[in-house]
């Protein structure tokens, strides 16, 4: 039997809805727009640069709290980094 969180995902898949997709390129777009680099963003977020580079270059999805920190540092809502495909 599926756990409670898994059940939501299963129900969503059965209903034909697609999950939100993380778009790391939107982080880079905002960095470029604000003339910031990863070093500055990492200091504001309190994260290490290697972790941010993994997100930007490898497309690895960060935890929700990390996305929140990045969004706050760039002045957007966390949903800015997601899209339905």
C-alpha positions in Angstrom: 0.0 0.0 0.0 1.3 3.5 -0.9 2.2 5.9 1.9 0.2 9.0 2.2 2.6 11.2 0.1 3.0 8.5 -2.5 -0.8 8.2 -2.8 -1.0 11.8 -3.8 1.5 11.2 -6.6 -0.2 8.1 -7.7 -3.6 9.9 -7.8 -2.0 12.7 -9.8 -0.5 10.3 -12.3 -3.9 8.5 -12.7 -5.7 11.8 -13.3 -3.3 12.6 -16.2 -1.7 15.6 -14.5 2.0 16.0 -14.9 4.2 17.0 -12.0 5.9 20.3 -11.9 9.3 20.3 -13.4 12.2 22.1 -11.7 13.9 24.7 -14.1 17.4 25.5 -12.9 18.0 27.7 -15.9 15.6 30.3 -14.4 18.0 30.7 -11.5 20.8 31.5 -14.0 18.6 33.9 -15.9 17.9 35.9 -12.7 21.6 35.9 -11.7 22.4 37.3 -15.1 19.6 39.9 -14.9 20.7 41.0 -11.5 24.4 40.9 -12.5 25.1 38.4 -9.7 27.3 35.4 -9.7 27.1 32.1 -7.8 29.6 33.3 -5.2 27.3 36.2 -4.2 24.2 34.1 -4.2 25.9 31.4 -2.1 26.8 34.0 0.5 23.2 35.5 0.6 21.7 32.0 0.8 24.2 30.6 3.3 25.0 27.7 1.0 28.2 26.5 -0.5 29.1 27.3 -4.1 29.5 23.6 -5.0 25.9 22.9 -4.1 24.7 25.8 -6.2 26.8 24.7 -9.1 25.3 21.2 -8.9 21.9 22.7 -9.1 22.7 25.0 -12.0 24.9 22.7 -14.1 23.6 19.2 -13.3 20.0 20.1 -12.9 19.8 18.3 -9.5 16.7 19.4 -7.7 17.4 21.0 -4.3 15.4 20.5 -1.2 12.3 22.7 -0.7 14.1 24.8 1.9 17.0 25.4 -0.4 14.7 26.5 -3.2 13.1 28.9 -0.7 16.5 30.4 0.2 17.4 30.9 -3.5 14.1 32.4 -4.3 14.3 34.8 -1.4 17.8 35.9 -2.3 16.7 36.5 -5.9 13.4 38.3 -4.9 11.0 35.8 -6.4 8.6 33.1 -5.2 9.8 29.5 -5.1 7.2 28.6 -7.8 9.2 30.8 -10.3 11.6 27.9 -10.7 9.0 25.3 -11.6 6.9 24.7 -14.7 4.5 22.1 -16.0 5.9 20.3 -19.0 
